[in-house]
Amino acid sequence: MDIALIALLIVGVALAVSGLEVKLKRTDRRIARLETKVDLILDHLGIEHTDPRLGRVGELLRQGKRIEAIKAYREITGAGLKEAKDAVDAMAS
């Protein structure tokens, strides 16, 4: 293959990946806004929503296994470390 063609393909792939990243970031922001709105609605209606799978996290907290509880929370929800730590801390208080 000609070097110019390879370079053109690399640039094309880079542009495509960049475009996908922009769309994913936009989608993530939209989802975060929707989650915030749903949380506000639930709070306004006085509805407490808890994921039934989080019972395991509560059990680990009761056993004094905070780090394991954070790990379990991350596995169940897919949350990042800080978000999981904050959520588990809120559950513990």
Secondary structure, DSSP 8 states (H G I E B T S, - for coil): --HHHHHHHHHHHHHHHHHHHHHHHHHHHHHHHHHHHHHHHHHHHT-----GGGHHHHHHHHTT-HHHHHHHHHHHH---HHHHHHHHHHHH-
